[in-house]
C-alpha cells in the first residue's frame, strides 16, 4: 500500500503515531505540512514489545532520506498488541528514541486505541478483530477487557480462530471424520498436499499469520454457499457477540442506558456475513444499544490517545513518560 497524506489540524506539535499489531504495524509521522504513513512488519508478542516499537521508529526515520529527523518537542504515541502492565515501560521507550528528539511518550494496549477509534469518548464496547481479538467495554463501572488471551488460549472469533477451524474442517473431510466441504480443496491450494499440511505449518515461523490468513478462504467458501464454512463464520460471530455483550455488562451498562458497540480490524470490514451476524446477535441480546460502524481507523485512535481527557475511564489504561 502506498503512502497516504492526511491534513493535520493541530500544527503546534509533531507526532509519531503507531498502531502495532500481530499481522503488521502502521506508522504515521505528522508534520505541520501533513502526515505520511508507512507499513511495517508485525509486532511479535513472544518478544519484548517496547523494544520493537523503538526499533520500528528508527527504521522508518533512517529510511526517509528526504525527511528531516523529528526535532525536539515531538510526541510518540502507540497502541500495541500484547502490551501488559509489566511490558509497558514508557520511560524505556522514551530513552530509546531520545536521539530523535522525542520528549513525550504515550502507550496503551491496542484495544484502548481501537476503542477510541471506533467509539470516541462514548460509553460502550469495541471488538478489535484481526489475527487475534480483544474486546473492551467502557462504562460507569470502569474498563472491562474480555478475551485477548492469544491464539493458544483464546482469541475466539478472530482470523486465527476461523482459519484454524477452516483447516480443521478440511482435514476432517479429508480423513473421513467430517462433512464434505470446499475448504478441503482450498486448503490444498494454499498449503499443498493435505497429508503434509500439519508439518508445513508447524515448521514455519510465520505459522500464526499463515493460519489466520486462511480465514479469507473460509469467508470465500461461505460466500459460495459452503455450509461448513457458513457455520464457522456464524460461530465466530457468536463468539464475538458473546464477548461484546459480556464486556457491556461488566463495564456497568444497564438496560435502557445509551451505549455504542462497534468494531475495528479488516476482518470485520471485509467479511460481511461475520459483521452482519455479529450486529444481529448483539442487537438481540442488548436491545436498544447502538451497533454501528467505527468512527475512524486505529491510527485515529492512537491520535486520540494523546488528547484523552485525564478524567476519562480509559485514562487508567494509558502509560506516559516525558522529559
Steps between C-alpha positions, in 0.01 A plus 500: 500500500632843414553789736193702596500868588243647739461857619607576856270733690738563790827626355658604827659163569643214296377149562616149420198270520524120498238228478692180571326171426583132459453512123661836431582842638380833366701813576402860432739794528311828530659831413365850454461422128300179540551137591688216336417137569712189472431129537747297704533145621294339776551528874612167642329438833760239594761779515517825701258733322641836607839426344327408174323836491824690558672305222209561263516876552873508431458284189240735354692818569824356359315390184372851431806680356291793378334553834674674789517306822240615750617786716445580866141512614378189322256254656508127435164327556437130446224246534669161523387140497623296795564803722460373856549727803840342559604543136389863488820692570447845351817639655707228329338580167559871553869434565529284188366774271658795676746549216204584276394791718195328646423649840165335573378140474144374534432124494190284522381154411361499146153427638503850652592672176253279313230615740582867448502451123167320499299681767682820591412607854162324513432212739464160338707217355746435222609163368832524322521208259819415318736205525389498863208672668444704812178664618492809719205641689493850651223615731400629840668206674829565320690309234449131429717295264368167370711235325819608325665191648699419188470227241599222742234568761239737360436750218159341437353618171826643369657439160726239660198334661314485169807396303575217740137387495509502120815290487358263758184459289712436189705229672189338649345481154823361361528213749128421505403638842324808373252638253609562143605860447676710237740595778679172428596615152573854615735374772688291244530804272647712780716252691568217254419130546282454806702211646794744524301802620554466874877467461520789253310734730663391826845547352440852374595792732206691351253223584266726700452742212478206256212348693332839546532564128287194427206688651473674163442164336238414759322824413533420129351155554214640709420750225478211254242328720719235663304392810808412707661837436174681575481329838858600581430866422173493695668339800775764486232771502341331799828502690558868421146594597528307826820688588344835406188450710712371790722809486192724482357354819823486694583863421179607675244536224137467604203428275364820350825694535672646195796300372680447172642169379740500207803322359839554340718285278493386140339167590170667594544747217521246218293210637142622455341182637710518818423869551127472433459190715693667783280811483181292499606290798608802706180688419296196605685459830532872585185671366527875448879509479638676193701252291685698235809524283812658654551875488859463382804278448741371769755776437225754562455334838873531568476873430204530739714326762723808515198725555312273743332678791676390822158456662385249237480139629749390234770728642589232757603278206749753362872506579690828463853632534651835412828681541 
